[in-house]
Amino acid sequence: MVVLLVFILGVANFALHKAVLESGHPFLSGLGRLAPMSPGRFTLAVEFAVLFVALLVTAYGWTAIAWAYLIYTLANGLAGWLILTGKV
């Protein structure tokens, strides 16, 4: 059940991430210097790595990671909301 929750949170993170990438926010133009490939691909790869590790560790019984991933999702949600509404 906890693995399913982490998976659903991961889907929400990817949806928010895609919305932010498609927003065209000026902050995203600065990411080009940090990523060797396109910034969108790099950040999505990092997002996938975080989700993969969270799912793997949770599947092995470390349910506290689910709480950490929930906090990570809430932080992403707040940052995404700030970017998408133009408050940043």
PyMOL CGO cylinders between C-alpha atoms (Angstrom):
from pymol import cmd
from pymol.cgo import CYLINDER

trace = [
    CYLINDER, 0.00, 0.00, 0.00, 2.83, 2.39, 0.85, 0.3, 1, 1, 1, 1, 1, 1,
    CYLINDER, 2.83, 2.39, 0.85, 4.53, 1.65, -2.48, 0.3, 1, 1, 1, 1, 1, 1,
    CYLINDER, 4.53, 1.65, -2.48, 1.30, 2.59, -4.27, 0.3, 1, 1, 1, 1, 1, 1,
    CYLINDER, 1.30, 2.59, -4.27, 1.17, 5.88, -2.36, 0.3, 1, 1, 1, 1, 1, 1,
    CYLINDER, 1.17, 5.88, -2.36, 4.76, 6.69, -3.34, 0.3, 1, 1, 1, 1, 1, 1,
    CYLINDER, 4.76, 6.69, -3.34, 3.95, 5.83, -6.96, 0.3, 1, 1, 1, 1, 1, 1,
    CYLINDER, 3.95, 5.83, -6.96, 0.91, 8.14, -6.98, 0.3, 1, 1, 1, 1, 1, 1,
    CYLINDER, 0.91, 8.14, -6.98, 2.99, 10.93, -5.43, 0.3, 1, 1, 1, 1, 1, 1,
    CYLINDER, 2.99, 10.93, -5.43, 5.58, 10.32, -8.16, 0.3, 1, 1, 1, 1, 1, 1,
    CYLINDER, 5.58, 10.32, -8.16, 2.95, 10.71, -10.88, 0.3, 1, 1, 1, 1, 1, 1,
    CYLINDER, 2.95, 10.71, -10.88, 1.90, 14.00, -9.29, 0.3, 1, 1, 1, 1, 1, 1,
    CYLINDER, 1.90, 14.00, -9.29, 5.55, 15.14, -9.18, 0.3, 1, 1, 1, 1, 1, 1,
    CYLINDER, 5.55, 15.14, -9.18, 6.05, 14.32, -12.86, 0.3, 1, 1, 1, 1, 1, 1,
    CYLINDER, 6.05, 14.32, -12.86, 2.84, 16.13, -13.86, 0.3, 1, 1, 1, 1, 1, 1,
    CYLINDER, 2.84, 16.13, -13.86, 3.85, 19.22, -11.92, 0.3, 1, 1, 1, 1, 1, 1,
    CYLINDER, 3.85, 19.22, -11.92, 7.39, 19.03, -13.27, 0.3, 1, 1, 1, 1, 1, 1,
    CYLINDER, 7.39, 19.03, -13.27, 6.12, 18.90, -16.85, 0.3, 1, 1, 1, 1, 1, 1,
    CYLINDER, 6.12, 18.90, -16.85, 3.79, 21.85, -16.24, 0.3, 1, 1, 1, 1, 1, 1,
    CYLINDER, 3.79, 21.85, -16.24, 6.67, 23.91, -14.86, 0.3, 1, 1, 1, 1, 1, 1,
    CYLINDER, 6.67, 23.91, -14.86, 8.93, 22.99, -17.78, 0.3, 1, 1, 1, 1, 1, 1,
    CYLINDER, 8.93, 22.99, -17.78, 6.23, 24.01, -20.27, 0.3, 1, 1, 1, 1, 1, 1,
    CYLINDER, 6.23, 24.01, -20.27, 5.51, 27.28, -18.47, 0.3, 1, 1, 1, 1, 1, 1,
    CYLINDER, 5.51, 27.28, -18.47, 8.46, 29.07, -20.07, 0.3, 1, 1, 1, 1, 1, 1,
    CYLINDER, 8.46, 29.07, -20.07, 9.42, 30.71, -16.77, 0.3, 1, 1, 1, 1, 1, 1,
    CYLINDER, 9.42, 30.71, -16.77, 12.62, 32.84, -17.02, 0.3, 1, 1, 1, 1, 1, 1,
    CYLINDER, 12.62, 32.84, -17.02, 14.21, 30.81, -14.22, 0.3, 1, 1, 1, 1, 1, 1,
    CYLINDER, 14.21, 30.81, -14.22, 14.37, 27.80, -16.52, 0.3, 1, 1, 1, 1, 1, 1,
    CYLINDER, 14.37, 27.80, -16.52, 16.71, 29.55, -18.94, 0.3, 1, 1, 1, 1, 1, 1,
    CYLINDER, 16.71, 29.55, -18.94, 19.45, 29.46, -16.30, 0.3, 1, 1, 1, 1, 1, 1,
    CYLINDER, 19.45, 29.46, -16.30, 19.31, 25.69, -16.07, 0.3, 1, 1, 1, 1, 1, 1,
    CYLINDER, 19.31, 25.69, -16.07, 21.00, 25.27, -19.43, 0.3, 1, 1, 1, 1, 1, 1,
    CYLINDER, 21.00, 25.27, -19.43, 24.40, 25.97, -17.92, 0.3, 1, 1, 1, 1, 1, 1,
    CYLINDER, 24.40, 25.97, -17.92, 23.96, 23.31, -15.23, 0.3, 1, 1, 1, 1, 1, 1,
    CYLINDER, 23.96, 23.31, -15.23, 22.80, 20.40, -17.36, 0.3, 1, 1, 1, 1, 1, 1,
    CYLINDER, 22.80, 20.40, -17.36, 25.02, 18.73, -19.98, 0.3, 1, 1, 1, 1, 1, 1,
    CYLINDER, 25.02, 18.73, -19.98, 21.97, 17.64, -22.02, 0.3, 1, 1, 1, 1, 1, 1,
    CYLINDER, 21.97, 17.64, -22.02, 18.76, 19.59, -22.41, 0.3, 1, 1, 1, 1, 1, 1,
    CYLINDER, 18.76, 19.59, -22.41, 17.65, 20.95, -19.01, 0.3, 1, 1, 1, 1, 1, 1,
    CYLINDER, 17.65, 20.95, -19.01, 14.23, 19.33, -19.27, 0.3, 1, 1, 1, 1, 1, 1,
    CYLINDER, 14.23, 19.33, -19.27, 15.67, 15.89, -19.86, 0.3, 1, 1, 1, 1, 1, 1,
    CYLINDER, 15.67, 15.89, -19.86, 18.23, 16.27, -17.10, 0.3, 1, 1, 1, 1, 1, 1,
    CYLINDER, 18.23, 16.27, -17.10, 15.73, 17.41, -14.47, 0.3, 1, 1, 1, 1, 1, 1,
    CYLINDER, 15.73, 17.41, -14.47, 13.24, 14.71, -15.48, 0.3, 1, 1, 1, 1, 1, 1,
    CYLINDER, 13.24, 14.71, -15.48, 16.03, 12.12, -15.17, 0.3, 1, 1, 1, 1, 1, 1,
    CYLINDER, 16.03, 12.12, -15.17, 16.79, 13.38, -11.67, 0.3, 1, 1, 1, 1, 1, 1,
    CYLINDER, 16.79, 13.38, -11.67, 13.08, 13.28, -10.83, 0.3, 1, 1, 1, 1, 1, 1,
    CYLINDER, 13.08, 13.28, -10.83, 12.93, 9.68, -12.07, 0.3, 1, 1, 1, 1, 1, 1,
    CYLINDER, 12.93, 9.68, -12.07, 16.00, 8.72, -10.04, 0.3, 1, 1, 1, 1, 1, 1,
    CYLINDER, 16.00, 8.72, -10.04, 14.46, 10.15, -6.87, 0.3, 1, 1, 1, 1, 1, 1,
    CYLINDER, 14.46, 10.15, -6.87, 11.20, 8.30, -7.51, 0.3, 1, 1, 1, 1, 1, 1,
    CYLINDER, 11.20, 8.30, -7.51, 12.99, 5.05, -8.37, 0.3, 1, 1, 1, 1, 1, 1,
    CYLINDER, 12.99, 5.05, -8.37, 15.06, 5.11, -5.17, 0.3, 1, 1, 1, 1, 1, 1,
    CYLINDER, 15.06, 5.11, -5.17, 12.00, 6.01, -3.08, 0.3, 1, 1, 1, 1, 1, 1,
    CYLINDER, 12.00, 6.01, -3.08, 10.00, 3.13, -4.59, 0.3, 1, 1, 1, 1, 1, 1,
    CYLINDER, 10.00, 3.13, -4.59, 12.87, 0.67, -4.21, 0.3, 1, 1, 1, 1, 1, 1,
    CYLINDER, 12.87, 0.67, -4.21, 13.61, 1.54, -0.60, 0.3, 1, 1, 1, 1, 1, 1,
    CYLINDER, 13.61, 1.54, -0.60, 9.93, 1.61, 0.32, 0.3, 1, 1, 1, 1, 1, 1,
    CYLINDER, 9.93, 1.61, 0.32, 9.40, -1.81, -1.28, 0.3, 1, 1, 1, 1, 1, 1,
    CYLINDER, 9.40, -1.81, -1.28, 12.13, -3.19, 1.00, 0.3, 1, 1, 1, 1, 1, 1,
    CYLINDER, 12.13, -3.19, 1.00, 10.22, -2.04, 4.06, 0.3, 1, 1, 1, 1, 1, 1,
    CYLINDER, 10.22, -2.04, 4.06, 11.63, 1.37, 4.88, 0.3, 1, 1, 1, 1, 1, 1,
    CYLINDER, 11.63, 1.37, 4.88, 8.27, 3.08, 5.13, 0.3, 1, 1, 1, 1, 1, 1,
    CYLINDER, 8.27, 3.08, 5.13, 9.78, 6.22, 6.67, 0.3, 1, 1, 1, 1, 1, 1,
    CYLINDER, 9.78, 6.22, 6.67, 11.03, 7.04, 3.16, 0.3, 1, 1, 1, 1, 1, 1,
    CYLINDER, 11.03, 7.04, 3.16, 7.38, 7.43, 2.13, 0.3, 1, 1, 1, 1, 1, 1,
    CYLINDER, 7.38, 7.43, 2.13, 7.05, 10.28, 4.65, 0.3, 1, 1, 1, 1, 1, 1,
    CYLINDER, 7.05, 10.28, 4.65, 10.21, 11.88, 3.29, 0.3, 1, 1, 1, 1, 1, 1,
    CYLINDER, 10.21, 11.88, 3.29, 8.88, 11.55, -0.27, 0.3, 1, 1, 1, 1, 1, 1,
    CYLINDER, 8.88, 11.55, -0.27, 5.57, 13.08, 0.83, 0.3, 1, 1, 1, 1, 1, 1,
    CYLINDER, 5.57, 13.08, 0.83, 7.46, 16.09, 2.24, 0.3, 1, 1, 1, 1, 1, 1,
    CYLINDER, 7.46, 16.09, 2.24, 9.48, 16.27, -1.00, 0.3, 1, 1, 1, 1, 1, 1,
    CYLINDER, 9.48, 16.27, -1.00, 6.22, 16.23, -3.00, 0.3, 1, 1, 1, 1, 1, 1,
    CYLINDER, 6.22, 16.23, -3.00, 4.71, 18.99, -0.85, 0.3, 1, 1, 1, 1, 1, 1,
    CYLINDER, 4.71, 18.99, -0.85, 7.84, 21.12, -1.34, 0.3, 1, 1, 1, 1, 1, 1,
    CYLINDER, 7.84, 21.12, -1.34, 7.67, 20.50, -5.10, 0.3, 1, 1, 1, 1, 1, 1,
    CYLINDER, 7.67, 20.50, -5.10, 4.00, 21.42, -5.06, 0.3, 1, 1, 1, 1, 1, 1,
    CYLINDER, 4.00, 21.42, -5.06, 4.71, 24.70, -3.28, 0.3, 1, 1, 1, 1, 1, 1,
    CYLINDER, 4.71, 24.70, -3.28, 7.58, 25.56, -5.62, 0.3, 1, 1, 1, 1, 1, 1,
    CYLINDER, 7.58, 25.56, -5.62, 5.52, 24.62, -8.67, 0.3, 1, 1, 1, 1, 1, 1,
    CYLINDER, 5.52, 24.62, -8.67, 2.60, 26.71, -7.49, 0.3, 1, 1, 1, 1, 1, 1,
    CYLINDER, 2.60, 26.71, -7.49, 4.88, 29.71, -6.92, 0.3, 1, 1, 1, 1, 1, 1,
    CYLINDER, 4.88, 29.71, -6.92, 6.40, 29.35, -10.40, 0.3, 1, 1, 1, 1, 1, 1,
    CYLINDER, 6.40, 29.35, -10.40, 3.14, 28.69, -12.25, 0.3, 1, 1, 1, 1, 1, 1,
    CYLINDER, 3.14, 28.69, -12.25, 1.28, 31.57, -10.61, 0.3, 1, 1, 1, 1, 1, 1,
    CYLINDER, 1.28, 31.57, -10.61, 4.13, 34.00, -11.26, 0.3, 1, 1, 1, 1, 1, 1,
    CYLINDER, 4.13, 34.00, -11.26, 4.84, 34.72, -7.61, 0.3, 1, 1, 1, 1, 1, 1,
    CYLINDER, 4.84, 34.72, -7.61, 8.55, 34.04, -8.18, 0.3, 1, 1, 1, 1, 1, 1,
]
cmd.load_cgo(trace, "trace")
